Amino acid sequence: MKTFKENLEELGLLENDFLDSKEEFKKYLHAQVDEILKHRWIKSEKVGDDLGHKAEEEWIELFSREFRKLHWDKERKTFIP
């Protein structure tokens, strides 16, 4: 599994000033957390028990890369929620 910094480098984000737009980045992070929690809830409901971090880690492994791609605005070089 890649580190956060490696993922940023892969997307070319360390070369840009995307962190200057903190509000968009915060909205992006909140949207990502919402998706992780939805995944955890759905998986937990299916088995009748709270799967906790296991379900959260599963979302990261299965969906985080695509989520980043979908929420990266190449023209503006920033994340969008």
C-alpha positions as CSV (number, residue, x, y, z in Angstrom):
1,M,0.0,0.0,0.0
2,K,1.4,3.4,-1.0
3,T,1.9,6.2,1.5
4,F,-0.2,9.4,1.3
5,K,2.9,11.2,0.0
6,E,3.5,8.6,-2.7
7,N,-0.2,9.0,-3.8
8,L,0.2,12.8,-4.0
9,E,3.4,12.4,-6.0
10,E,1.7,10.0,-8.4
11,L,-1.1,12.5,-9.0
12,G,1.5,15.3,-9.4
13,L,0.1,17.2,-6.5
14,L,3.3,17.9,-4.7
15,E,4.3,20.2,-7.6
16,N,1.2,22.3,-7.3
17,D,-0.3,24.7,-4.9
18,F,-3.5,22.7,-4.3
19,L,-3.1,23.0,-0.6
20,D,-3.7,26.8,-0.9
21,S,-7.3,26.1,-1.6
22,K,-7.9,24.6,1.9
23,E,-11.7,24.9,1.8
24,E,-12.0,22.7,-1.3
25,F,-9.5,20.2,0.2
26,K,-11.5,20.1,3.5
27,K,-14.7,19.5,1.5
28,Y,-13.0,16.7,-0.4
29,L,-11.8,15.1,2.8
30,H,-15.2,15.3,4.3
31,A,-16.8,13.7,1.2
32,Q,-14.2,10.9,1.4
33,V,-14.9,10.2,5.1
34,D,-18.7,10.2,4.4
35,E,-18.1,7.5,1.7
36,I,-16.0,5.5,4.1
37,L,-18.6,5.6,6.8
38,K,-21.4,4.7,4.4
39,H,-19.3,1.7,3.3
40,R,-18.7,0.7,6.9
41,W,-22.4,1.0,7.8
42,I,-23.6,-1.0,4.8
43,K,-21.1,-3.8,5.4
44,S,-21.9,-3.9,9.1
45,E,-25.6,-4.0,8.5
46,K,-25.2,-7.0,6.1
47,V,-23.4,-9.1,8.8
48,G,-25.3,-7.7,11.8
49,D,-22.2,-6.4,13.6
50,D,-20.0,-3.3,13.5
51,L,-17.0,-4.2,11.3
52,G,-15.2,-1.0,12.3
53,H,-11.7,-0.4,10.9
54,K,-11.8,-3.6,8.8
55,A,-14.6,-2.1,6.6
56,E,-12.8,1.3,6.5
57,E,-9.6,-0.3,5.4
58,E,-11.5,-2.3,2.8
59,W,-12.9,0.9,1.3
60,I,-9.5,2.5,1.2
61,E,-8.1,-0.6,-0.6
62,L,-11.0,-0.9,-3.0
63,F,-12.2,2.6,-3.7
64,S,-9.8,5.3,-2.6
65,R,-7.7,5.5,-5.8
66,E,-10.8,5.9,-8.0
67,F,-12.3,8.4,-5.5
68,R,-9.2,10.6,-5.8
69,K,-9.3,10.4,-9.6
70,L,-13.0,11.3,-9.7
71,H,-12.5,14.3,-7.4
72,W,-9.3,15.8,-8.9
73,D,-9.9,18.8,-11.2
74,K,-6.9,18.7,-13.6
75,E,-7.5,22.2,-15.0
76,R,-7.8,23.9,-11.6
77,K,-5.3,21.5,-10.0
78,T,-7.4,21.1,-6.9
79,F,-9.7,18.6,-5.3
80,I,-13.5,19.0,-5.7
81,P,-16.0,17.5,-3.3
